Amino acid sequence: MTGPTVPRATEAEPAAGWAPTPALGRAVLLAGLLLVAGVLLGRVDLIVLAAPFALGTAYALRRRPTALPQVWISQGDGGPLVEGGDVTAAVSVGNPDTVDYDLVVMRSRVSPWLPIERAGFADNATVDGEAPPATPATGTTAPVSGGRRSAADRPFVTSVPIGAAVDLELAGKALRWGRHPIGPAGARVATAGGLLVSRAVISEPVRVRVYPRTEPFEAVEAMPRAAGLVGAHHSRRPGEGGELAGVRVFAPGDRLRRIDWRVSLRARQLHVAATLSDRDAEVVVLLDVLAEAGRSGGVDGAASVLDTTVRATAAIAEHYLHRGDRVSLLEYGPAARRLRPAAGRRQYLTVLEWLLDVRVHASAHEPYDQVFGPQLLSSDALVVVLTPLLDERSAQMLARLARGGRFVVAVDTLPTDLASPKDRGWAEVAYRLWRLDREIMIGQLREHGVPVVRWAGAGSLDLVLRDVARLATAPRVGGR
């Protein structure tokens, strides 16, 4: 396709950034040698032979370029991009000069997580009524993730007339969540019959936002404690809800529609049906970013710890926000990033945007302790901790939350297909010992009242949430 009309440069502008090609040097050298030889030897035939080279060079240089080409990258208007979706972009080259660009060589870098499957100029692209030639130049291609090759990782050749722009269209597939660059893109231009060439013009890359694909997730309605004023969860407090709590004697302030006439006629005194209030809950999703394990294979391949953490967070947030609950996010790491609790569709979009910047931050120091203060973690909130349990500090954090009276659920994000080392010696034995030590750590957490469950999509937390809700409503013994 053709881009917008590019403003032309004036003749007074300096021709900076342009250099002669070896073809110009050879033409000038050959014409000069023939002229000098013809004069010294008195041979007219040599002068006649030199005339085409001299006249052709002078004719080609009659109009010199005065401006460099313009290169920019634009992303397609396909709406929000999710893992596995189609990504489109265009690398555009504009000609603001007063001469035609006889040859334009374009090339662009693309993230390995955005393999370009189709790259080329539009068939119906026209510039001032003429179709510019678009030929991919011969060259090698570099392998990308999973052994695939990108169609954009090679030079493309075209021509651009005066005051026009030509787009190189790129189409591919987004394999993984995150902010992936398209570019930088560069172009070099030859003009004046190939006698002058410009320096390489490089454009800034464009970051493409790829949101994590939401895995199917469902959870039971049981919540440890509903803290809001309105919502979809049944609380233990009386109010204007839908769950029947019993029948009691009519009192001032009761609504007439709540009168139970059958009981009132039998008791000969007005009785009303008492109900429990429906309230919303606050869910805090805590992401452990101290360690990473496994290798990411994209949306259709294996998932690393970070992949499972991000996708599970998006699924949990979507589920509870759809039910009207308040969701907040918190990182357990040196950065201690936090997303304030809120509800609604806007919060879900904010959660997806927040997840794009999740990175593993390995640190030998203890993460910021104040992130678990009462001003950040409500006593009524359900804390879902997504952790691979690869660091002892993560287990200590879970134990502290449980001792502080929080309702904690630990979700194990370590890949099940994590391969053992195949090196010789004691590597495999050490790996087995590490597995046993990790199982002991999980058992100790369960003894401290922290349920640990592996993430498995829909229904992963049903039994755990039901047990946590039952413990929250159970009577306390001995005032404890």
C-alpha positions in Angstrom: 0.0 0.0 0.0 1.1 3.6 -0.3 1.5 5.8 2.6 0.8 9.5 3.1 2.3 12.1 0.7 5.7 13.1 1.9 6.6 16.8 1.7 9.3 17.5 -0.8 12.6 19.2 0.1 13.8 22.4 -1.5 16.8 22.7 -3.8 18.6 25.0 -1.2 18.9 22.2 1.3 22.4 20.6 1.6 22.9 17.0 0.3 24.3 15.8 3.6 24.4 12.0 4.2 24.9 11.1 0.5 28.1 9.5 -0.9 29.3 8.5 -4.3 29.2 4.8 -5.1 32.1 2.8 -6.7 30.2 3.0 -10.0 30.6 6.8 -10.0 34.3 6.4 -9.3 34.8 3.9 -12.0 32.9 6.1 -14.5 34.9 9.2 -13.7 38.2 7.3 -13.7 37.5 5.6 -17.0 36.3 8.7 -18.8 39.3 10.7 -17.5 41.9 8.1 -18.5 40.4 7.8 -22.0 40.4 11.6 -22.4 43.9 12.0 -21.2 45.1 9.2 -23.4 43.3 10.6 -26.4 44.9 14.1 -25.9 48.4 12.8 -25.3 48.4 10.2 -28.1 46.4 12.4 -30.5 43.7 9.8 -31.0 40.2 11.0 -31.6 38.7 7.5 -31.2 39.7 7.4 -27.5 38.0 10.8 -27.0 34.9 9.6 -28.8 34.9 6.4 -26.6 35.1 8.5 -23.4 32.2 10.8 -24.5 29.4 8.3 -23.5 30.8 7.8 -20.0 31.3 11.5 -19.4 27.9 12.5 -20.9 26.1 9.6 -19.1 27.6 10.5 -15.7 26.8 14.2 -16.2 23.2 13.4 -17.2 22.7 11.1 -14.2 24.0 13.8 -11.9 22.0 16.6 -13.4 19.7 16.6 -10.3 21.2 15.6 -7.0 19.3 14.4 -4.0 18.9 17.0 -1.2 17.2 15.0 1.6 17.5 11.6 3.2 14.6 9.1 3.1 12.2 8.9 6.0 11.6 5.5 7.7 8.9 4.7 10.3 7.1 1.7 11.7 3.3 1.5 12.3 1.3 -1.2 14.0 -1.9 -2.6 12.5 -5.3 -1.6 13.9 -6.4 -5.0 15.0 -7.5 -4.2 18.6 -5.9 -5.7 21.7 -3.5 -8.5 20.8 -3.6 -11.7 22.8 -1.2 -14.7 22.8 -1.8 -16.7 19.7 -3.4 -13.8 17.8 -2.3 -12.4 14.5 0.0 -9.4 14.5 0.3 -7.0 11.6 2.7 -4.1 11.1 4.1 -2.0 8.3 7.6 -0.5 7.7 7.2 2.6 5.6 9.8 4.5 3.5 9.0 8.0 2.4 10.7 10.1 -0.3 10.7 13.8 0.6 13.3 14.6 -2.1 13.0 16.2 -5.5 14.4 13.2 -7.3 13.1 9.6 -7.6 14.7 6.9 -5.5 15.8 4.3 -8.0 16.5 1.6 -5.5 15.5 1.3 -1.8 16.8 -1.6 0.3 14.7 -2.1 3.5 15.3 -4.4 6.4 13.8 -4.7 9.9 14.4 -6.6 13.1 11.5 -8.4 14.8 11.3 -10.0 18.2 11.6 -13.8 18.1 8.2 -14.0 19.9 6.6 -12.3 16.8 7.7 -14.6 14.0 6.7 -12.9 10.7 5.2 -15.5 8.3 4.4 -13.1 5.4 6.3 -10.0 4.4 6.0 -8.0 1.2 4.6 -5.0 -0.5 0.9 -4.9 -1.3 0.0 -6.1 -4.8 -2.3 -3.2 -5.4 0.2 -0.6 -4.1 0.4 2.3 -6.6 2.3 5.6 -6.5 1.1 8.3 -8.8 -0.7 5.7 -10.9 2.3 3.4 -11.2 2.9 0.2 -9.3 6.4 0.2 -7.6 8.4 -3.0 -8.1 8.7 -5.0 -4.9 11.2 -7.8 -4.9 12.7 -9.5 -1.8 16.5 -9.5 -2.1 18.3 -12.8 -1.9 19.8 -13.4 1.6 19.9 -15.8 4.5 17.3 -15.9 7.2 17.9 -16.3 10.9 16.2 -19.0 13.0 13.7 -17.9 15.7 11.9 -19.5 18.6 11.1 -23.2 18.0 13.3 -23.5 14.9 11.0 -21.2 12.9 12.4 -18.6 10.5 11.1 -15.1 10.2 10.1 -13.9 6.7 11.1 -10.3 7.7 14.7 -11.2 8.5 16.0 -10.4 5.0 16.4 -7.3 2.8 13.5 -6.1 0.6 14.0 -4.0 -2.5 11.7 -1.4 -4.1 11.7 2.1 -5.6 9.9 5.2 -4.4 8.9 8.1 -6.6 9.0 11.7 -5.6 6.9 12.8 -2.7 5.5 9.3 -2.1 5.8 6.5 0.5 5.8 2.7 0.2 4.8 0.3 2.9 6.4 -3.1 3.6 3.6 -5.1 5.2 4.4 -7.7 7.9 2.0 -10.4 9.1 2.7 -13.0 11.8 1.6 -14.6 15.0 2.2 -13.5 18.6 3.7 -16.4 20.5 4.1 -15.0 24.1 2.9 -12.2 26.3 4.9 -9.1 26.9 6.1 -6.0 25.2 7.9 -7.1 22.0 9.7 -4.8 19.6 9.2 -4.5 15.9 12.3 -2.8 14.7 14.5 -0.9 14.5 14.1 -0.7 10.7 16.6 0.7 8.3 16.7 1.7 4.7 19.4 2.8 2.2 18.6 4.5 -1.0 20.4 4.7 -4.4 19.6 7.4 -6.9 21.1 9.2 -9.9 21.3 5.9 -11.8 23.1 4.2 -8.9 25.9 6.8 -8.7 24.9 8.2 -5.3 23.9 6.2 -2.2 22.5 7.5 1.1 23.7 6.5 4.6 21.5 4.1 6.5 18.4 5.7 8.0 17.3 3.9 11.2 13.9 4.2 12.8 13.0 3.7 16.4 11.4 0.3 17.2 7.7 0.0 18.1 6.7 -2.0 21.1 3.8 -4.3 20.5 1.7 -5.2 23.6 0.7 -8.9 23.7 -1.6 -9.7 26.6 -1.5 -13.1 28.3 -4.1 -15.6 27.1 -6.6 -16.2 29.9 -6.8 -19.8 31.0 -10.2 -21.1 31.9 -10.7 -20.7 35.6 -13.7 -21.2 37.9 -14.0 -21.2 41.7 -16.7 -21.8 44.1 -18.6 -19.0 45.7 -17.2 -19.8 49.2 -15.0 -17.0 50.4 -13.3 -16.7 53.8 -14.9 -13.4 54.6 -16.8 -10.9 52.6 -15.8 -7.4 53.6 -17.6 -5.0 51.3 -21.1 -3.5 51.4 -22.6 -5.1 48.3 -21.6 -8.0 46.1 -22.3 -11.6 45.1 -20.9 -13.6 48.1 -23.0 -14.7 51.0 -21.8 -13.2 54.3 -22.5 -14.1 57.9 -24.0 -10.7 58.6 -27.7 -9.9 58.5 -28.8 -7.7 55.7 -30.8 -7.4 52.5 -29.5 -10.5 50.8 -31.0 -13.6 49.2 -30.0 -16.3 51.6 -32.5 -17.1 54.4 -31.1 -16.8 57.9 -34.3 -17.6 59.8 -37.5 -16.1 61.0 -37.8 -13.5 63.8 -40.3 -11.2 65.4 -41.2 -8.1 63.5 -39.2 -5.0 64.7 -39.5 -1.3 63.8 -37.7 -0.7 60.5 -38.5 -4.1 58.9 -39.9 -4.0 55.5 -43.5 -5.2 55.0 -42.5 -7.5 52.1 -40.4 -9.5 54.5 -43.4 -10.5 56.6 -43.9 -14.3 56.8 -47.7 -14.6 56.9 -47.8 -18.3 57.6 -45.7 -18.0 60.7 -47.5 -14.8 61.8 -50.9 -16.4 61.6 -49.8 -19.4 63.6 -48.0 -17.3 66.3 -50.6 -14.5 66.1 -47.7 -12.1 66.0 -45.9 -10.5 63.0 -42.8 -12.4 62.0 -40.3 -11.5 59.3 -37.9 -13.6 57.3 -34.3 -12.6 58.2 -31.7 -12.8 55.4 -27.9 -12.6 55.2 -26.3 -9.8 53.3 -24.5 -10.4 50.0 -21.1 -8.7 50.0 -18.1 -8.4 47.8 -14.7 -9.8 48.7 -11.1 -8.5 48.2 -8.7 -10.8 46.5 -5.0 -10.1 46.6 -2.9 -12.0 44.1 0.7 -12.1 45.2 3.3 -13.0 42.5 6.6 -14.5 43.6 9.2 -13.2 41.2 12.4 -14.3 43.0 13.2 -17.2 40.8 12.5 -18.6 37.3 12.5 -22.2 36.1 11.7 -24.0 32.9 11.9 -22.8 29.4 9.1 -20.9 27.7 7.9 -22.3 24.4 5.2 -19.7 23.7 1.5 -20.1 23.7 1.6 -23.6 22.1 4.7 -24.9 23.9 5.9 -25.5 27.4 5.3 -22.9 30.1 7.9 -21.6 32.4 7.3 -20.4 36.0 6.7 -16.9 34.8 4.4 -17.9 32.1 2.2 -19.9 34.5 2.3 -17.1 37.0 1.2 -14.4 34.6 -1.5 -16.5 32.9 -2.9 -17.8 36.1 -3.0 -14.2 37.5 -5.0 -13.0 34.5 -7.4 -15.9 34.9 -8.0 -15.4 38.6 -8.4 -11.7 38.2 -10.9 -12.1 35.3 -13.0 -14.5 37.3 -13.3 -12.4 40.5 -13.6 -9.1 38.7 -16.4 -10.6 36.6 -18.2 -11.4 39.9 -17.9 -7.8 41.1 -15.1 -8.4 43.6 -12.1 -6.2 44.2 -8.7 -7.5 43.0 -5.3 -6.1 43.7 -1.8 -7.4 42.6 1.4 -7.4 44.5 5.0 -8.6 43.7 7.1 -10.4 46.2 10.6 -9.2 45.1 13.0 -6.3 45.3 10.8 -4.0 43.2 7.6 -4.7 45.3 5.3 -3.4 42.6 1.7 -3.1 43.6 -1.6 -2.5 41.9 -4.3 -1.0 44.1 -7.6 -2.9 44.7 -10.5 -2.0 42.5 -13.3 -3.7 40.6 -14.8 -3.6 37.2 -13.8 -3.8 33.5 -11.3 -1.0 33.8 -9.5 -2.8 36.6 -9.2 -6.0 34.4 -7.6 -4.0 31.6 -5.3 -2.4 34.1 -4.3 -5.9 35.4 -3.4 -7.0 31.9 -1.3 -3.9 31.4 0.4 -4.4 34.8 1.2 -8.0 34.0 3.2 -7.1 30.9 6.0 -5.7 33.1 6.4 -8.7 35.3 10.0 -9.8 35.4 12.1 -12.1 37.6 14.2 -10.1 40.0 16.8 -12.3 41.7 18.2 -10.7 44.8 20.2 -11.9 47.8 18.5 -9.4 50.1 15.2 -9.9 51.9 12.4 -8.3 49.9 10.7 -5.3 51.3 9.0 -6.4 54.5 6.5 -3.5 54.7 4.6 -4.8 51.6 2.6 -7.0 53.9 1.5 -4.3 56.3 -2.1 -3.8 57.2 -2.4 -0.8 54.9 -1.8 -3.1 51.9 -3.2 -6.4 53.0 -6.7 -6.2 54.5 -7.4 -8.7 57.3 -10.5 -9.9 55.4 -8.8 -10.3 52.0 -8.1 -13.7 50.4 -4.4 -13.8 49.5 -3.6 -16.1 46.6 0.2 -16.6 46.3 1.6 -17.8 43.0 5.0 -19.2 43.8 7.3 -22.0 42.5 8.7 -22.5 46.1 12.2 -22.4 44.8 13.4 -19.9 47.4 13.3 -20.5 51.2 12.3 -16.9 51.6 9.0 -17.6 49.8 8.1 -20.3 52.3 9.0 -18.0 55.2 6.8 -15.3 53.7 3.8 -17.8 53.4 4.4 -18.8 57.1 4.4 -15.2 58.2 1.1 -14.5 56.4 -0.5 -17.5 58.0 0.7 -16.6 61.5 -0.6 -13.1 60.9 -4.2 -14.4 60.6 -4.4 -14.0 56.8 -6.4 -16.3 54.6 -3.7 -17.6 52.4 -3.7 -20.1 49.5 -0.4 -21.0 47.9 -0.5 -22.0 44.2 2.5 -24.1 43.0 3.6 -22.8 39.6 6.7 -25.1 39.1 6.4 -26.9 35.8 5.5 -30.6 36.2 7.8 -31.6 33.3 10.9 -29.9 34.7 13.7 -32.2 33.4 16.4 -33.5 35.7 20.0 -32.7 34.8 21.7 -35.3 32.7 25.3 -34.4 33.6 27.5 -37.1 34.9 28.4 -37.4 38.5 26.1 -36.4 41.3 23.8 -34.0 39.5 20.8 -36.4 39.3 21.2 -37.4 42.9 21.4 -33.8 44.0 18.2 -33.1 41.9 16.4 -35.9 43.7 17.5 -34.6 47.1 16.3 -31.1 46.2 12.9 -32.6 45.2 12.6 -34.3 48.5 13.6 -31.2 50.4 10.9 -29.2 48.5 8.2 -31.8 49.4 9.2 -31.5 53.0 8.9 -27.7 52.8 5.4 -28.0 51.3 4.4 -30.4 54.1 5.6 -28.0 56.7 3.6 -25.2 55.1 0.5 -27.3 55.2 1.2 -28.0 58.9 1.2 -24.2 59.4 -2.2 -23.9 57.8 -1.1 -22.9 54.4 -2.8 -25.0 51.7 -0.6 -25.7 48.7 -2.2 -26.6 45.4 -0.8 -27.0 41.9 -2.3 -24.8 39.2 -4.4 -26.8 36.8 -6.8 -24.3 35.3 -10.5 -24.6 35.9 -11.4 -25.9 39.4 -7.8 -25.7 40.7 -8.8 -23.8 43.9 -12.3 -25.2 44.5 -11.5 -27.6 47.3 -8.9 -25.3 48.9 -11.2 -22.3 48.9 -14.0 -24.4 50.4 -11.7 -25.6 53.2 -10.4 -22.0 53.9 -14.0 -20.7 54.0 -15.0 -23.5 56.4 -12.0 -22.7 58.7 -12.8 -19.0 58.7 -16.4 -19.6 59.9 -15.5 -22.3 62.5 -15.7 -21.3 66.1 -12.4 -20.6 67.8 -11.4 -22.7 70.8 -10.0 -21.1 73.9 -10.3 -17.6 72.4 -7.6 -18.3 69.8 
